[in-house]
Amino acid sequence: MFKLNQLDDLTLWTKIVVGHDDRAFEKLIQKYQGDVRRFFLHQTLGDEMLSDDLAQETFIKVYTHIGSFRNLANFKTWLYRIAYNVFYDHTRSQKTAVDLDSAEVMSQTSVQRDTTISTDIYQALQQLSPPERTCVTLNVMEDLPTAKIAVVTGMPEGTVKSHISRGKTKLANYLRKNGYEDRR
């Protein structure tokens, strides 16, 4: 059975595909742009310009491939799969130019951020491997269940669970070492 949110997405999708309704696509963008941008902010460790560029590229791909959505997963899961692929392609293209873990890149991203709690979160996320960061971000910050993360990333569910578990442990240890206490 469909949830109301899924029906709204299917209604908009139908208007876009069948009726070529650009306003329906604008509504989809408005509905999901914050989620997609937040996903990229966590993946890029707070690089707002890059996050905006990747989000824009994601919605261009969604627009050009909207007819291929088959409702095998809900629309949001399909959208995150595209966003994940956009980020993966970007990361792969950057590896040929610069080693992403180099001290030069790390120091440049540290200078660009202000000294707020979000900086601490991005520094904590920096401790995670890219797969751990993706799985933790989708699970904790985007509230996707393990099964949907497996669909988005193409990883087996057990691997997703392992990445989430290891990632949460690394985050907790890093934050604890940096003055954040456990408040249960």
N, C-alpha and C positions, 0 to 999 in steps of 0.2 A: 504494500500500500504506500502511496506517495504522501510525503509531508507537504504542508501548504507551501513551504519555501521551494520545494522541488517543483511543485505545480506552477508557481510563479515563474521559475526559470524555464520550464518547458513551454509556458505560454509565450514568454519573450523569445525563446528560441524559434518557436513556430512562426511568430511574426517576422523575425529576421530572415529565416530561410525561405518561407513560403511567400511572405508579403514584401520582402526586401525593405523592411521598416528600419530605417536608420535611428529613429527615436527609441525603438525597442533596444537596439544595441547600446545606445547612450545610457539607457536605464541599467543594462547589465554592467557597463563600465562603472557607473556611479555606485552600484550595489557592491562591486567587488574590488574596486581600485584600492581602497584602504587596506584590505586583506593582502592583496598581491604586493603592494608597496611595502607593507610591514614585513612580509616574508622576505623580500629582497633586502630590506634594511638589516635584518638579522643575518642574512647570508653574506652581505658585504661589510658587516661589522660597522654599520652606521653611515656608509657613504651614500648620502642623500641623492646626489646627482646621478650616480651610477644606478641606484635603485629606481629612480624615476625613468631613466633610459631603458632599463630592463623591463620595467612594468609596461612602458609604452610598446616595446618590442613584443611583449607577451600579448597585449591586446590587439596588435596588428596581426599576429599569428592566429589569435582566436577568430578575428574577423574573416581572415582568408580561409580558415579551415572549419568554420562553424557548421558547415554542411556535413562534416565527417563525425560530428557528435552523434552517438547512437544510443545514448541513455543506458549504457551498460553499467556505468557508475553515475553518481549524481554530477550535475554540472560543475559544482565547486571542485570536486575531485578531478574532473577532466581539466579544468582551468589550472589547478595546481600542477598537474602533470606537464602542461605546456610551460608554466613558469619554471618548473624544475629543469626541463629540457633547455629553456632559454639560458638559465644560469649555468647549467652544465656546459653548454656550447661556449658561453662567454669565458668560463674558467679555463676550458681547454684551449681556447684561442689565446688567452693571456699567458699560459704556461710556456709558449714558445718565445714570448717576448721577455718575460721576467719570471723568476722563481717566486711564486706568491708567498713563500715563507721566509724570504730573505729579510735580513735586518733592515735594509733600506726601505722596503715597503712597509714593514711594521712601524718604523719610526715615523714615516710620512702619515700613516693613518692615525697614529697617536697624536700628532700635532694638530690634526684637523678637528679633533673632537674637543668639546668643552669638558669641564670637570664636574659632571653631574652623575647621578646614579646610573643613567643610561650608559655612560662611559664605562662604568664598572661592569655592567651587563655585557657590553660589547667586548671588553677585555676578557671577561669570563668565557664568552662564546668563542673567543680566539683560541682558547685552550683545547677546543674540541676539533676533531678531524672533520672535514667537510661532510661526510655521511652522518656523523653524530650530530653535527650542527643542524643539518637538514631535518633529521628525524625528531630531535628535541624541539626545534622551532615549530614544526608541524603539529607535534603532539601537545606541547605545553602552551604555546602561544597562539596557535590556530585551532586548538581543540579537536584535531582530527584523530580518530581511533587508529590503532595499529593496522587494521586491515586496509583502511583507505590510504595510509602512508605507504603501505606495500604496493598499492596500485599506482600511486603517484611516482614513487622512486623506482619501481620495477624490482625491488629487493624482496626476498622471501620474508614472511611475517616474523619468523624467528630472528632473522638478522636485524630487522627493524627494532624488535624488542631489545635485542642486545645493545644496539646503538643508543636507544633511549636510556637504558639502564646505565651503561657506561658514561654516557653524556651527562646525565643527572648527577651521578656520583662525582664526576670531574668538576661540574659547576658548583656543587655543594662544597667540595673541598677547597676550590679556589676562593669562593666567596667567604668561607669560614676563615681561611688564612688572611684574608684582606679586611677583617673587621666586621663582617656580618655574622651575627650569631643566629643560631637555630631557634626560631620562635614558634614553637608548636603549641 
